[in-house]
Amino acid sequence: MIGLTRLNFSSEFLWGGLSYYVLRILMIFPVYQVLLVAYGWLFGQFTFFWEFEKNMLSRLGLAKIIK
């Protein structure tokens, strides 16, 4: 999709591999949050998934994003 592969990072696992996986998680997390609410809306369960999102983000300490 954007060309982010493990081979683009250095072969040393500690820095190259770790930075690859951290970057990947940081990119996937917001996409997952949006898709979860979008699918909830699509299947008529928006309120349930919106409450689920608010609970998840507040547990992670990111509740200020919602407000």
Secondary structure by P-SEA (a helix, b strand, c coil): cccccccccccccccaaaaaaaaaaaaaaaaaaaaaaaaaaaacaaaaaaaaaaaaaaaaccccccc
